[in-house]
Amino acid sequence: MSAFSGYSNSIYQDKNLDIMPEQSFFSRYLTGDRKNVWDELQALGEIVEEPLRSDALAVARETMRRVKINLEMIVHRLKKLGFQFLESDRAFVPVQSHTLQFLDDFEQRWGTLPFSVRAWYEYVHSVNLFASKPISKDLIQSLDPTLIALSFYNGSNLSDHLSDNDELRWYMHGITFLSLEESLTEVLETKKKFQQDWAAGKVDDWTRDYCLKNKIDPAVLTVDFLPVGMAMSTCEPMGFEVGMAKADCVISDDDDEISFVDFLRGRLLSGGLLHGHCARNQLYDYLYIGKMPNHLQVISEVVEGLLLF
């Protein structure tokens, strides 16, 4: 799985773009042409023929090998900087011994995963890069009001609007990715609940009409989407598509539609992980509290020497 020596200088006819590359995509990726390689692979649509399929998988696996190394470094550095993770032992969990067989079984039963997603699960079990640091009312009252920046609040002193029972937590603009087992369980439980509601006549008319119009049989259990454990601001889940042999997939990020690999680049390589907000009693009021750390310094320390992918 990790031996890619046979991919150098592969030559094949690209039926979609009508070009004859002199080097394989994997060879180009190793020499630094990373973004172009991913853009071109994604433009091909479904990739089913050899040697292109193996070439694309090799790129995906090398990409996620680097992502895994980066995640390990990032978690280690954030802990040294004093970040307190919501679940310290689950901040980053590498692939488990049984996962590869589970991954093969999943694809045989439920459908092909995009190559980037397949490779992700080959290296990463799960990720929960969210930090939680309680901020007491006493601490807020001790802050210089001029150092308190608020996003949907125009008052002069936040502490005047807090009760003794209020707790504020600072969050990173982190990322969460469930394990494949957790994602599949969530999907199947939701689908089975829908089957029960359908059989009991508890489904609303619009949903029933939609299923009938699109010839969707609720009795047939399918998996076409894997939630990753994060949600957009609309509360819609973010996730991976299932059933398409593409190099990468689109993962929704609020109003943006970006590829999974580009999403990881933005969060891991550019310091996009380190934007935060406060939530009052875990309701998203988007309150930015207190003297913010020197973000440029923190970001430079966290991303220094990370592997480009």
N, C-alpha and C positions, 0 to 999 in steps of 0.2 A: 504493500500500500504506500509505503514512503519512499520506494526506490523509483526514481524518475530518470535513470540514466539513458533510457531508450527514447527520449523525446527530443534529443538534439537534432536539428536540421531535418525534421520531418517535412516532406513536401506533399501537398495534396491540393486538389482542385476545390475551391470554395464555390459551391453552386449558387449561393445567394448573392455574393458580392463580385463573383466572376474575377477573382484574383488568384495568383499563384504565389503564396508567400515563400520566400527562400528559407526562412527559419520558422520553426514551430512557435506557437504563442508562448509556450513555456520557456523556450530559449530567450525570446525577446523579454519576457518578464524578468528573468534572472539577470539580464543585462541592464535593467532599470526602466524599461518601457512599460511601466506598470499600468498607468491610467489608460493609455491607448489600447493596450491588450484587453483590458476589461471592457472598454467601450466597444471594441470591435467584436468581442465574443458575445456581448449582450445584443449587439445589432443582428447577430445571426439567427435569433429566435431559437427554436428547438434544435438541439444538437444530438443526433442519434447515430450518425455514421462514424466508423473508425477510419483513420486514426484521430480524427478531430475530437471525438468524444473523450478519448484518453488524454489528449493534449489539454483540453479545457479542464478536465478533472485535475490534472497535474498543477495547473495554474491555481485552481481553487484551493487545493491542499497546501501548496506552498504559501498562499496568502493567509490561510487560517493557522498554519504553523507559526507564522510571524505574529498574528493576532494573539495567539495563546501566550507566546513569550512576552509580548507587550502587556497583556493583562496581568501576568504574574509580576512584572516590574512595577506597573502602576499601583497595584494593590499594596505591594511592599512599601513603595514610596509614600503613598497616602497615609499608611499607618505610622510611618516615621514622622510625618508632618502633624500627626495628632488627630487625623480623621477617625471618628467613631462610627463604624458601620452598623447599620441596623442589625445585620446578622454577620458578625465577624467571620465565623467559620464557613459562611456561604458566600462571601464576597466574590471569590472565584473558586470554582470546583473543576478540576481537569476531568477529562473523559474517564469513565469508569470501565472496568474490564469487560463487563457484559454489554456495553453500549453498541459496539460494532455489530454484533449479532442481532441485537434489537433493531438497529438501524436497517439492516438487510431485510429483516422480517417486516418492518414497517413498510418499506418500499414495495415489497412483493404483494402486500395485502392492500395498502391504501393508495399507492401511487408514487411516482418518481418525485424526488425533491430537486429543486434547483441545485446546481453543483456547489455553489457557495454555501448553501444551507447544509447540504450533505457533508461538506468538508468541515463546517463549523462544528457539527455534532461529532465528527471524528476526533476533534481535538478538545472540545469544550463540553463539559456536562451542563453547567449552569453558571450564571453570573447574577450577582445582586450588588451593584455598585451604587448604593444609596447610603449616605451617611446621616446620622441623626445625633444632634447635640442639643440637649435641653437648654433653654435660656430662661432663667428665672426672672420674675418681675423685679426683684431687687437689682439684678444686673442691668436690666433695661433702665431702671430709674437712675442708675449710677452713670449712664452714658451721657455724653454731651449731646443735647438735642440736635445740634448742627451736624452730628455724625450719623443721624438716623435718617435713612432714605426709605420712603414708602412708595409703593406702587399704586394703590387705589385708595389712598387716604391722604387728606389734606390738612389734618390737624397738626398742631405744633408740638404736642407731647404725647406720644403713644401710650406712655405709662398711665396717663389719666383715663384711658379707655380700657384698661385691663383690670380684671378682678383678680383676687388672690388665687382663684382656681384656674386661671388661664395659664396655659403652658405653650410656649413658642418653641418650635424646633427648626433648626437650619438644615436644609437639604441640599445635596449636590444635584445638579442637573444630570443625574446618573442614568444608568441603563440596567435593565433587568431582563434576563433571558432564562426562561424556565428550561428544565431538562426536557428532552424529547418525550420521556415517559409522562411528565407532569402536563405537558401541552396536550398530548394525546388523550390523557384521562379527562382533562377539562372539556375537550371537544366532544368526546363520546358521552360524557354525562349530560352535556347540554343537548346533544342530539337525541338521546334517549328520553330526556324530559319532554322534548318537543313531540316525539312519537306518542308519548302518553297523553299529552294535551290534545294532539290531533285526534287520537282515537276516542277521547272523552268529549270531543266537540268544544274544547276550550280555546281554540285558536280563533283569532279575530278574522272577520270577513276578508279584509285586505290581504292578509297573509295566506288564507286559504285560496283566494282567487289567484294570487301570484303563483302558488305552487301548481295549481291546476293549469294555468295558462302556460307555464314553462315546463309542464310535464315532470314536475318534481314529485317523486314518490317518497313520502316521509318514512314508509316502512323499510326502505332501502338505506342502510347505514353507509354513509360516505364521509370521507375526510378530504376537504378541498382547501382547508385553511388551518394553520397552526398558530394559536395566540402565543405571543412571547412573554406575556406578563406585564407589558406596559400598555398604556392607553394614551390616545391623543386628548387634546383639550376638549373635544366633543364627547369624550368618554367612550368613543369607539375603540375597540382593541387594535393594537398593532400586531402584525403577524406575517407569517410566511405562506406563500401559495404552495399547493400540493398538486402534482399531476402533470407538471411541465418540465421537460428535460432541457431547461435553459441554463445558461452560465450563471445568471444571477436573478434576483427577483426584486420587485418594487416593494418597499416597506413604507407605509404611510407615516409621515411625521408632521402632524397637524395639517396645514394646507399644502405642504410640500410632498411630492411623490419622488422619492430618491431610492437609489439601489441600496441593497443591504451593505455592500462593500463600501459605498460612499458614506453611508450612515456611520459605519464603524470608523472610517477615516476621520470624519468630522468630530466624533466624540472622543476618540483616543489620541489622534495625532495633533490636532489643532488646539487642544485644551478645552474643547466644548463640553467636557465632562464637569468642569469646575464652576459652572454658573449655578447659583443657588437662590433659594427663597425661603422665607419663613411661612409657616402655616399656623394659624391661630386655632388651637384645639383641633388640629388636623383638618380644618376646613381651608380650602385654598383661597385665602385672602391676598396672597402674593405680597406679603409685608417684608421689606428688606430692612433688617434691623442691625444697628450698630456699626462700628468702624470695620469696614470690610478689609480683608487681608490684601496684601499686595499681590493682586492676581497675576501680574506679569511674572513676578518672581516665583510664585507657586507653580504656575504653568510651566515655566522654564525648567524647574526642578523635576516636575513630573514627567515631562515629555522628552527630556534630554536623553539622547542615545536610543530612542525607540526605533524599532525596525520599520522602515517604510514598506507599505504594502499596496 
